[in-house]
Every structure is written in structure tokens, then in C-alpha cells.
Amino acid sequence: MADRAVRIAACTCSRCGAELDGLDNDRIFTCRRCSIGFDVFTEPFRIHPIRFVEPVLREPAPLIYLPIWQFLIRAEIHGNDSSRLEKAKTVLPESLLVIAFKMHGWSVFGNLNLLYANRRVDLKYAEGVSRPLVGCRRTGLAAQSLVDYILLAAIDRTVDVTGLTLEIHTDQLLLLGYPYYELDSRLKDAVSGDEFRCIAVDDLAEIRAIEAGTSRD
Ligand SMILES: [Zn+2]
């Protein structure tokens, strides 16, 4: 006898009835028409708004959009060491990105979450974008569970956090379609210019195939 239940979810949008986009191992399926994502592992499906980020840099290369969670952060730091406290406060971000696509080899390719936590870039959302967003392997809740660790690790790069107390409140949660240029074997962040190896992204071929399907429509 099977020891777990398998639920077959209807892969259509509950708002508009369109077929949802998603890969086999995705946790979030998305409606390109409504720009929303559905967590198909919750009952009822938890709905997340999607925003596509406007590329800032221009490159003569194809763009690909990968899913990243964005949290608005309200954080307070307490402690007795006033000099370290002041320094730590200056590096507290107002929002935090946690990648939702599957990436491996942090030790080789670098930790993208930490990289994003340590830089200040104003993200602009593109208006009226209707395109697929797939490859979302991490739920919003799973991403949220990483927020404390990422913030602490990011601050610790600037100031020793030993003995300091961090109080973190996370607010709005958005699923971003984040733009990267495909340059040979590298992906280049179309906002910050940071680059990493394509090989680090597990689902890139499938994501690329879905995006290619869109441009043929
Ligand atoms: Zn829809």
C-alpha cells in the first residue's frame, strides 16, 4: 500500500482559466496572463504576485528570466557595542532577494543570495509584461526560512555580529522574473552586471525552451 498521498492538481489558473506554466519539479506554477504564481503544494493554492524586473544594462545577447523571491525587510539590531552596532545598521538592506531557481555549486560559483544581500540596487518593475516564468523550485515559505541566515551572513561580512541581536520582520513577498543575459557559458545579471556560470543553473535548458516557445507565439 502506498504510504503517501499524491494529489493531482488542476494546472489551470483559478482566475482566468488559462493553462499554467511550470516544469516537472517546480513548486510554483505561474499564469502568464494574470502575472501570478500558485504554490501547488498548499491547499488551497497560495497565490503570489509576479513582477518582471526591467533590465538596466544593454547587451547584444538573448535575455532569460529566472525566478527570485523578493522580501521587504524591517530589521532592528540591538547590542551593547555601539560602534559595531552603528556599522551593522548601515548595511541592513530594506529588501532581500532569495533565489527561487535551482542552483548548485555555491562553493565554486559563489553564493548569489549573499551577493544580492550585499549590494544596493533599485529594481524597477516592467509594466504590462506577459511572459512565462518557470524554474521556481523553492516556495515562498522555504525562501523566508533563509532570510535570517542570509541577513546575518551579509552583515557579518562588514562587521562581526557576535553578541548582537537581530530582529527581523519580513513583509511583502513578490515573485520576480529577474533578467539575465546569456553570454556563451555565462549568465550576466541585466541589472548589476554580475556574472556566473550557466552550468550552475539546473533547469536552464528547460527554462530556455519554454521562453523560446513564447517568442514563437
Ligand atoms: Zn490567469
Boltz pocket constraint, residues with backbone or C-beta under 6 A from the ligand:
constraints:
  - pocket:
      binder: B
      contacts: [[A, 13], [A, 14], [A, 15], [A, 16], [A, 17], [A, 18], [A, 31], [A, 32], [A, 33], [A, 34], [A, 35]]
      max_distance: 6.0
